[in-house]
Every structure is written in structure tokens, then in C-alpha cells.
Amino acid sequence: MPKVTRETSAQRINLAFIKNTKAVGIVMIIIGILGILVPNLIGLAFNTYVGGIFLISAIALAFNAWQYKTQDMSLWFKPFILMALALIIFTHPAIILGVLGVLIAIYFLISGFSAVVVSFGLNASAKFFSLLSGVISFMLGVIVLTNWPFASAWIIGLIIGITFLFDGIALLSISNQLKKTQQ
């Protein structure tokens, strides 16, 4: 008679986590390859994404202020500022990409340091890719700062591409490690 086993909720959660980690890793690898092949496009897409978030927020807050029907103009201040920022982002992408270049550099420096620290707690197979991802992220942060602001769109797209590629590979490696521990 076959052995009947019951899957616990913790096992189902772990299996879902492993599956989701693998899926996110694959998506990150695809975005990473696109970033490497067409870095300017990814840089401008990032800029457009941020502008779109500001624009949607401005419209939502303006609608909310309009529905409130008050004489208090302070409710209109935040949507006005967000709308102005969205227009600046859409009309002057080079300036915004320059600012984003610095912010991205800071992010990659911190992300790289964090990945290196985390890698010391992983086993050999996951450790290598996490450590490699951290070192590359940190180096890319330095590259952005040294080439700022002249090549911000290209560098931002390339850095996002490279980092997403290696982070995706690291996630696949972690997913495989977790899958082996479940068996």
C-alpha cells in the first residue's frame, strides 16, 4: 500500500516561495539582458516610470481635493507639486537622469555592500553568485559616480541590466538550494 503523506501549510508556503523566487529570478534575467542590449531604452523607461508615478499621484490627489470642495487651498499644494515634478521629468529627462544617476549610484553601493555581507551566511553554491552580485553592484556604483552626469541614461540602463541579470542568477541559485533542502 502506498504511503500517504500530508503536506503541511509550511511546506506549501516553502514550495510557493521556491516557485516564486525562481519566477522572479527568470524575469530579472530577462530585464537584465534587455538592459545590457538597449541601456538607453531602460534608462529612459525608468525615467518615464518615475514621471508616470508622479503624474498618477497628482491626478488622484487633485481629484480628492476637488471632491472635498473646500476653500482651503492647502489640499491643492501636493497635487500641484507632483504635477510640476511630473512635467519636469517628462520635459527635461537629462536633468532628471542626472539626479537619478547619483541616486542609483548610492543604491548600488549600498546594495553591493549588503549582498557581500549576506553572502557570508550562504553555502558555497549560493555564496558565489551573491558575492559576485555584491561586488559587481558596488563596482557599478563607483562607475556611475565617476562618469556622472554625462552618460547617466546609458549607465543607468546598463547598470540596471547587469545588476538585474546577476540578481536573477543569484535568485535562481537560491531557489535551487532551497529546493534541494525540501527534498
Secondary structure, 3 states (H helix, E strand, C coil): CCCCCCCCHHHHHHHHHHHHHHHHHHHHHHHHHHHHHCHHHHHHHHHHHHHHHHHHHHHHHHHHHHHHCCCCCHHHHHHHHHHHHHHHHHHCHHHHHHHHHHHHHHHHHHHHHHHHHHHCCCCHHHHHHHHHHHHHHHHHHHHHHHHCCCCHHHHHHHHHHHHHHHHHHHHHHHHHHHHHHHC
